[in-house]
Amino acid sequence: MGKTFVIYSFLRNIVVHFSNRYLEMRKIKTIILLLVGVVTVALAQDQPSSLQIRLWDNSLFSVILGGEESVRFARTYNVRTIAGGEYYLQITRKTMQGTYPVFEGQIEIPPASRVQAVLAQNGTLEISVLDDYIPPTPAFNFKSRTEQVQSNHGAPNMNADRNQKIEPLEFQELKTDMSQAMDDHQRQTIAIEGLNNHMFTTAYIVQLAKLFRNETSRLEFAKSAYTRTIDPENYFQIKMLFVKEENIQSLDEYMASKADEIVKSEFKGLF
């Protein structure tokens, strides 16, 4: 009986010992997992986000975000690095009739995210949080999201004022977008969109044409822009941007073919 008790006590001590070790290991494992979780959350909180804002009709606006006011009116407001959190936001829209506030409230920026915000015509700020943070590029595009908001809220047709001369601030915004484009193909796409929405002076067209790297692309743009100028009599100035004689001749022939269209536009009172 005594030997049996001794053996039982010995086995019990072994079981208790290893049980305690097992519990300690589980505690250590749990603590490690908690620490990893805390570190992961902390790293995510430290990772900056990016924010881009646009209005439903791509009109000019300025922003006050977290007490800091944007210095100019633009079609897109970009913050490339911003800490996650809640910020005060005020948006002021610019039109031909003047400027007026269209939004005032709070915006929540998740950490380590790319955030798109489109202000709808009814005053609703529609926010899309994209994938985890990736450093944004100048080519970041809002077009599809903006078109969706325009469709949902019955925004006015932007082409209604397509025969008005582009404003200086709008021109600078267009020029910046083109200069930041990846290549001439993307540059041409941006330029055509601008030509569809506004009229230009020859001086403005010359500035934009200089942004094209390839002379063939520059020729395509020069042809597209000819009927969108308010002073076609000065369009000969753009020929100075071409070196190849065949390109100059091609532009002359195109301008001659559009003479009737230019004359008809003049009678509409555009010039």
Disulfide bonds with the S-S distance in Angstrom:
none
